[in-house]
Amino acid sequence: MEIKRIETDFLLIGSGIAALNFALHVIDKGKILILTKKKRTDANTNYAQGGIASVFNSEDSFESHKEDTLRVGKGLSEEEAVDVLVREGPSRVKDIINWGVEFTRDESSALELWKEGGHSHKRIVHSGDFTGREVEKALISAIKSYSNIRIFEHHLAYELIIADNSCYGAYALDVSTGEIIQVISRLTLLATGGAGQVYQHTSNPSVATGDGVAVAYNAGCKIADMEFFQFHPTTLYTPEPQERQFLISEALRGEGGRLYDQEGNRFMEGFHPKMELAPRDVVARACDSVLKKRGEDFVYLDISHEDEDEIKRKFPNIYRECLKYSINIAKEPIPVVPAAHYMCGGVYTDLFGKTDIRGLLAAGEVAFTGVHGANRLASNSLLEALVFSARAGKVAMDWMIQGPPPEDLLPSMKRRSTIEESVLAVHTRKEIKQTMWDYVGIVRRDYLLNRAQRRFELYLEEIEELYKNSYLSQDIIELRSLITVAYLITRSAISRKESRGLHYNKDHPDENESYKKHTVIRKEV
Ligand SMILES: Cc1cc2nc3c(=O)[nH]c(=O)nc-3n(C[C@H](O)[C@H](O)[C@H](O)COP(=O)(O)OP(=O)(O)OC[C@H]3O[C@@H](n4cnc5c(N)ncnc54)[C@H](O)[C@@H]3O)c2cc1C
C-alpha cells in the first residue's frame, strides 16, 4: 500500500480547546497541521456546559481558588501546578475573549460568574450553558484566518514515529479513504482529550477513546494517576442506550437543583453537609449507592421550584434538550444517572507540557500536569487546557527536533482482514465497556478489580495480535486504545490500596498516608 508523506513544523493531534489554543500561541512560528478524528468540532470541548473557573471577582482570590483545588485533590495535587493554574488563568481567559469568545455578561457588562460545587466563590466564567460550543466555534474561526494552518478532518492518528527517544511525527489513517499518511513533524502535540468511551455510560462523545494515552504509553511515555476517573453524577437518563449521555450541568445544582430518590426523599442529607453542592465524587457515589440499594435506573434532579423564566434564561440548552424527551425542567424533575466524565490522569508532563520524549508535548485532558490530584474541581479542566497548552506554546521552539528523521520508519504493511475480526472488535469493545462499568466503576472491590485485570491482560494480547495482522480500521485502532486505557486504569486502581478522591475501594475505605503519591506506569519499549 502507498503511504503518503507530509512534512510540517507542528503536528497537532486533536482539535479541541488544547490544540486550538496551542495553535494560536505558535501561530507565527511555522507550518501547522491539525489532524482530527471526525469533524473539527467533535471534541469534549464542544460539549462543556458549565464553564471555566477563574478569579475575576473582587471578593475572590488566587489563594482561595488554589485552596479549593487542593482540597478537592485530596493531597495529590501538585501545589506548584495549581499555583500556575490559578495565577495564569485570568490572562488565558482574556486571550480567548480577544480571539472572539463571547462570555455571558451581567447588567454592568462584567463577566457573569457562576458558583459550582466545591468552589468557595462565584468564579465560573460561562457562555450561557453551552460554553464549550462557544469556545470551540470562536477558536476555530480565529485559526481560519491563518494560511499556515491546515486541518485534516477524519484523520485518526494511531502511532507516534519514535527513534532515539525523539518524536518525529505520527502515522494516521484517513478514515474516509483508508489511506495511511506519515506526518513528519519537528514538534508533535498530543491533544486528544479523554477516554470516557472506555465505560458503558459516559458523557463523552464517541471520539473520546483514550488514543493519546495509548499511543504515548506504547511509545514509552510515563502515564500517571489513571485510577482517578471522574463520574458525573447527573446525566440525563433515557430508557434507550445512547452513545453518550446528555449532561445535566453541575451549575443546575449550584443554582438550587435538588436530588431525590424515586420516592421523593432528598437523599443527599444522609451523605454530606453541603448536600447537592458536595464535591462530585461524593454526589456520584451517593447516587450510585441509592440506585444500587433501591435497584432502580435513575434518581431525580429537580429545579422546578425556581422561577421558570430564570431557569429558561440560565439553562436554555438543558431546557431544550430535555424537552426533546418530553421533560419540562421548569415544571418537573429530571431523571438522571451518573456517567464516566473526566480522566484526571494521563500522559505525564512537566509544567510546560513536555513529555519524556523529545519533540512530544501533551496538553488538555490527555495530559497529567499534577493539577487535579485525586479529583478534579469542577470547571478546572478547560482552564487547565488553556493554561498549559499556552505554556507548551512557549517552549515549543526549544523542544523541537532538529535533524531529519532516521530512514526506514515505515511500519509493516503486511496486514489482512477477515469478517470475523470486525465482529470480534465490536464484541470485545462492548465487553471492555461493560467490565469497566461493573468492576472498575464508581465503587470498587479488590476481587472485582483483579477479575477485570485478568480479562484485560488476555484482551491486550489478543488485540495486539489483531492490530498487527489486520488492515487498519477505526474499529481496530480504537479497540487497541480502549483496552490499553482499561488496562492502565485497572492496574493503577489495583495498586492503590486505599480510598482517596475519585478512587473508592470498599475493601480499603480510608485514606492511607503511605499511598499519598502518584501512580506512574511506563512500558518497557
Ligand atoms: C459533557 C461535558 C461537559 C463538560 N463540562 C465542562 C465544564 O463545564 N468545564 C470544564 O472545565 N470542563 C468541562 N468538561 C471537560 C472539558 O470539556 C474537557 O476536559 C476539555 O474540553 C478537553 O479539551 P481537550 O482539548 O483536551 O480535548 P477535546 O476537546 O476532547 O479534544 C480532543 C480532540 O482530539 C481528537 N482526537 C482524539 N483522538 C484522536 C486521534 N487518534 N487522532 C486524531 N484526533 C483525535 C478528537 O476528535 C478531538 O478533536 C466537560 C466535558 C464533557 C464531556
The ligand as a Tripos MOL2 file, in Angstrom:
@<TRIPOS>MOLECULE
LIG
   53    58     1     0     0
SMALL
NO_CHARGES

@<TRIPOS>ATOM
      1 C1        -20.4050   16.8910   28.6190 C.3       1 LIG1
      2 C2        -19.1660   17.5430   29.1270 C.ar      1 LIG1
      3 C3        -19.2430   18.7040   29.8660 C.ar      1 LIG1
      4 C4        -18.0930   19.2990   30.3630 C.ar      1 LIG1
      5 N1        -18.1960   20.4860   31.0380 N.ar      1 LIG1
      6 C5        -17.0630   21.1180   31.4450 C.ar      1 LIG1
      7 C6        -17.1160   22.4020   32.0410 C.ar      1 LIG1
      8 O1        -18.1800   22.9820   32.1980 O.2       1 LIG1
      9 N2        -15.9550   22.9650   32.4400 N.ar      1 LIG1
     10 C7        -14.7460   22.3700   32.2850 C.ar      1 LIG1
     11 O2        -13.7220   22.9320   32.6760 O.2       1 LIG1
     12 N3        -14.6770   21.1520   31.6910 N.ar      1 LIG1
     13 C8        -15.7900   20.5310   31.2600 C.ar      1 LIG1
     14 N4        -15.7030   19.3120   30.6500 N.ar      1 LIG1
     15 C9        -14.3790   18.7530   30.3870 C.3       1 LIG1
     16 C10       -13.7320   19.5140   29.2320 C.3       1 LIG1
     17 O3        -14.7040   19.7520   28.2440 O.3       1 LIG1
     18 C11       -12.6020   18.7160   28.6290 C.3       1 LIG1
     19 O4        -11.7130   18.2870   29.6210 O.3       1 LIG1
     20 C12       -11.8280   19.5820   27.6350 C.3       1 LIG1
     21 O5        -12.7090   20.1040   26.6820 O.3       1 LIG1
     22 C13       -10.7540   18.7660   26.9700 C.3       1 LIG1
     23 O6        -10.2070   19.5070   25.9320 O.3       1 LIG1
     24 P1         -9.0950   18.8510   25.0350 P.3       1 LIG1
     25 O7         -8.7250   19.8740   24.0230 O.co2     1 LIG1
     26 O8         -8.0490   18.2930   25.8940 O.co2     1 LIG1
     27 O9         -9.8200   17.5930   24.3660 O.3       1 LIG1
     28 P2        -11.1230   17.5020   23.4500 P.3       1 LIG1
     29 O10       -11.8870   18.7560   23.4700 O.co2     1 LIG1
     30 O11       -11.8290   16.2660   23.8120 O.co2     1 LIG1
     31 O12       -10.4990   17.3290   22.0150 O.3       1 LIG1
     32 C14        -9.8240   16.1470   21.6750 C.3       1 LIG1
     33 C15        -9.6650   16.1360   20.1870 C.3       1 LIG1
     34 O13        -8.8070   15.0800   19.7990 O.3       1 LIG1
     35 C16        -9.3750   14.3750   18.6920 C.3       1 LIG1
     36 N5         -8.8160   13.0390   18.6910 N.ar      1 LIG1
     37 C17        -8.9010   12.0870   19.6400 C.ar      1 LIG1
     38 N6         -8.1820   11.0000   19.2830 N.ar      1 LIG1
     39 C18        -7.6240   11.2880   18.0770 C.ar      1 LIG1
     40 C19        -6.7730   10.5870   17.1820 C.ar      1 LIG1
     41 N7         -6.3430    9.3550   17.4680 N.pl3     1 LIG1
     42 N8         -6.4100   11.1700   16.0240 N.ar      1 LIG1
     43 C20        -6.8450   12.4270   15.7100 C.ar      1 LIG1
     44 N9         -7.6510   13.1460   16.5330 N.ar      1 LIG1
     45 C21        -8.0200   12.5860   17.6950 C.ar      1 LIG1
     46 C22       -10.8550   14.4570   18.9510 C.3       1 LIG1
     47 O14       -11.5820   14.1940   17.7740 O.3       1 LIG1
     48 C23       -10.9540   15.9080   19.4160 C.3       1 LIG1
     49 O15       -10.9320   16.7870   18.3260 O.3       1 LIG1
     50 C24       -16.8380   18.7000   30.1400 C.ar      1 LIG1
     51 C25       -16.7600   17.5220   29.4030 C.ar      1 LIG1
     52 C26       -17.9040   16.9460   28.8890 C.ar      1 LIG1
     53 C27       -17.8080   15.6930   28.0920 C.3       1 LIG1
@<TRIPOS>BOND
     1     1     2 1
     2     2     3 ar
     3     2    52 ar
     4     3     4 ar
     5     4     5 ar
     6     4    50 ar
     7     5     6 ar
     8     6     7 ar
     9     6    13 1
    10     7     8 2
    11     7     9 ar
    12     9    10 ar
    13    10    11 2
    14    10    12 ar
    15    12    13 ar
    16    13    14 ar
    17    14    15 1
    18    14    50 ar
    19    15    16 1
    20    16    17 1
    21    16    18 1
    22    18    19 1
    23    18    20 1
    24    20    21 1
    25    20    22 1
    26    22    23 1
    27    23    24 1
    28    24    25 2
    29    24    26 1
    30    24    27 1
    31    27    28 1
    32    28    29 2
    33    28    30 1
    34    28    31 1
    35    31    32 1
    36    32    33 1
    37    33    34 1
    38    33    48 1
    39    34    35 1
    40    35    36 1
    41    35    46 1
    42    36    37 ar
    43    36    45 ar
    44    37    38 ar
    45    38    39 ar
    46    39    40 ar
    47    39    45 ar
    48    40    41 1
    49    40    42 ar
    50    42    43 ar
    51    43    44 ar
    52    44    45 ar
    53    46    47 1
    54    46    48 1
    55    48    49 1
    56    50    51 ar
    57    51    52 ar
    58    52    53 1
@<TRIPOS>SUBSTRUCTURE
     1 LIG1         1 GROUP 0 **** ****
